[in-house]
Each structure stands twice: as C-alpha cells, then as structure tokens.
C-alpha cells in the first residue's frame, strides 16, 4: 500500500534516516530529491503518522478547493461556499426547524423561495397536524396525570385541564375521529368534483388511482417505522411505561426479532378481519397506536365503493343514500366507518354549497340606486354576521362534544343528559359513548371550519399558521413515532417525576416541564427526519408505481 507524501517539511528524524540510507546507497540525500517521492508505509516507520498527514492533506485540499484560498473572495463568502457544499451531508439528519434558518441566510436574496400559497383545503392539513399533536399530548400527559381521564366535577375532580372545551386540547380520542372525517373528505373531493363536472372518465381514473395507491401510502411508512422500532427493541431501548401497557417482546436473536416484526406487521394489513364489537381492534405489537390504520384502509375502500356505485346517480340520490348508510353505521356501532361517510358528505356539500362571500354587485341592466345598494350592503353585512355567529357557535359545540370524559362521562356534570341520547350499543359498551359524541363533535367542528365566512375565514386561521402547516406536513410521521418516543425518551423521565409528585408540587411541575420539553423536541426531530427520508419518498414511490402500473389509453 503506497501513498504520496504531500508535505513540504518531513520530520527531522526522517531527514536523518533518509540521509543515512542515501550515504550507504550512494544516492543523494532527501533534501535534494523531489518532495513528492513515493513512500512505502509498509516498509517505513510511523505509518500512522503518515496516514494522519494524508488525511490532513485531503481536508486541506478540500478547503482550498471550496474556499478558494488565495482568491479575491472574502472569508464570509468562502464560509458560505463551504457550508453550502456540506449542507446535503451535514443536514440529512437535522430537522427542518434547524435547516430552514440556515437555508434562509445562505441563499442569495433573489433566489430565496417565495412563501407557499395555501390551497382552499390547507386548513384541513393544519387541522390534521394539530390533531396528531393532540394525540401525542394525550398519550404523554396521561402517563403523568392519569386523573385527566375523569371529567370535571365527578367525584371531586376539579383540575383546570378537566374542564369542558379545555379538555379538547388533550382529547386523543376526539382527534382520532377528526382524522377519519378528514380522510373521508380529502380522499373523495377530487372524484366528487369530476362527477359534478360530468367528466366521468376522469372521475373513474381519479377513483381507480386513489384506490390503487392507498395501501402503499398507508403501509410503506409503517414497514419502515416498525422495522426501526424492532431494532431498538432488540437493543433494549424500549422501556415499559407506568400504565403497564404491553411492549414488544425482545427476541433471543436478531433473526427471530425480525421474523416476529415481519409477521406482526403483515397481520396489520388485513382490513377485512372480523371485528367483534370493536373489542379486538389491535395495533401492531411494535406500535399499539396503529390500530387506526386498518380502520383507515377499510374506511377508504368504503368511500371509494360508495363513489363508484353512486357515480351515475342523481346528486340528491347520492346524498340521501350516503346519509342513510352513515346513520345505519352509527346505529350498529361502526362509528369509525360512519365518519368516513360523513367526510364524503361534507366533500359533496362543499361543491354543492361552496363557501363564498355574498355579493353586493348589481347587474348591468339594474339601476344602481342608492337605496338598492344600501339594502344589499346591509343585507350582506347581516348575513356575514349571522354566518360568523352560527359557525362560531358550532365551533364551540364541537369542542364541547370533544370534551366528553373518557371515564364515567354518564355521571359527570354537563354530560349526564346527553349520555342518554345514544343508541343502545354505545350505552352497553361504556366508554363507547365518548366515541359517539366525539364523532358527532368532529363532524360539527369541521362543518364550522368549512363555512367560516371568507375572505379570510376566522375559524380556519389557527390551522393555516406556519406551525400548524408544519405539523400537517409531518402529521403521519408524528403519529407513527409518538408512541416509540414516549417509551424510549419520555418514560425515562417518569420515575423521577413520580418521586417529585410524592414530594412537592413545584418539583412535579419542574420534572413535567423538562420531561415534556425533551420528549417533544425528540419527537419533532424524529418525525421531521422520518418524514423527509421515508414518508416523502414513500409518496413519490407510490405515485411512480401508479404511473408504471397504469396503461396509457
């Protein structure tokens, strides 16, 4: 193995050794030889030093090349050039909230990307992200404060976070119902729009494409996330939480661990398995929260099927038919599938009755009299105020229904009466009453957002902020990773937290603060990186598969 000596001044002992060898061989000393001589490090001494020098020279050459040392550029320009060159490698595993400021300051002013223009349904993306974050808050905070499961006023429970409306900030089950309604809406909107435009060929193509891509979109990221979790489980990084919830078994060997992971994940992919009274809705052994994914797949296929059978029906027939199916599903206890149908109905409604502002303009053949303009202006303002009042009232009604307690809701003040207004199935199943009212709350809540008066709908604004849109972008990754992060990061803080809870309130609050901060940052970091490396590429792969599988007619 041979290297070229790149250095201009060999060590003194090297000169002396070379001089001695040269005198014995009758050759010139190294001082008169080229400094680019070939050195055989297998024959010469100190090979480690030569290797270090070679590495140093490589770095030096890289810096000289990319910083243009000796040129006319300032050190600021040289540093920016170097950072720009290293950016793809250094920032691969950094989250976007670290990378974005760097990109902003290292990109020339004229080349900086313009803010992304939000579409008409961007608020649903933000809502989905916020809902995913609420699910995380639910699973993390309830490990610290199990009493949050009870309602305000029941058996002496009077925590602020148990109060109606406020509870919606940590009601994970309510957020799951929001997921299902949004999925039903988003998955069907394009096809419904094509049907209304009588573009049946395009509607069929859109429907077939959505149905083909759906399983890949749902399960490709899951295979990646649970595979990583399986490796972490085998490495002993998965910690059981204080609730006693089951954790993935650790295999005796890596081979057996991966076999167990594979079949556990495959079993998750059957959306047609028998569900007995919803009591055997299980997730993967490597992520119990994935019980929602077969429900998502099954609900997606249901709305695709309904779109197909009602594609050529009159629109009122479609609305009446889907409404009837929704009510029937609610009655028999299939609240989850009913929510997908409700999303389909809302998508249809958004096209039949678009959210537009009332106009005060007159046609050309009308006399623009002062009285007519005044009546129209005040009439328009009255309608605007009425719509604001109506949608805000529905908004808070939805939040109130989101607040139905997980435990003993039928005995909690404020929910006793409505607990009797449910089908018999939900009364018999206890906590299913919560899901019934959460589901109705989700439909009402999203309806209120849909029809919040334009041009800048008041109720949609919280979900079109930069943070909400960011959560929307990483929502699926956040959902896939929040359970694992809770077990690998958050649970490590729970033992000192329980000690603090038994000692003093101030220590408990401090422990909760630091535990929440570290766990949340770890979750956002992991979700962001997983989204960019896996989820985004899974979407691209899914589209590519669809393009390759589809014939060109």
Buried (B, 14 or more C-beta within 10 A) or exposed (E): EEBEBBEEEBEEEBBEBBBEEBEEEEEEBBEEEEEEEEBEBEEEEEBEEBEEBBEEBEEEEEEEEBBBEEEEBEEEEBEBBBBBBEBEEEBEEBBBEEBEEBBEEEEEEEEEEEEEEEEEBBBBBBBBBBBBBBBBBBBBBBBBBEEBBBBBBBEEBEEEEBBBEBBBBBBBBBBBBBBBBBBBBBBBBBBBBBBEEEEEEBBBBBBBBBBBBBBBBBBBBBBBBBBBBBBBBBEEEBBEBEEEEEBBEBBEEEEEBBEBBBEBBEEBBEBEEEBEEBEEBBBBBBBBBBBBBBBBBBBBBBBBEBBBEBBEEEBEEBBEBBEEBBEEBBEEBBBBBBBBBBBBBBBBBBBEEEBEEBEBEEEEEEEEEEEEEEEBEEEBEEEBEEBBEBBBEBBBBBBBBBBBBBBBBBBBEBBEEBBEEBBEBBBEBEBBBBBBBBBBBBBBBBBBBBBBBBEEBBBBEBBBEEBBBBBBBBBBBBBBBBBBBBBBBBBEBBEEBBEBBEEEEEBBEEBBEEBBEBBBBBBBBBBBBBBBBBBBBBBEEBBEBBEEEEEEE
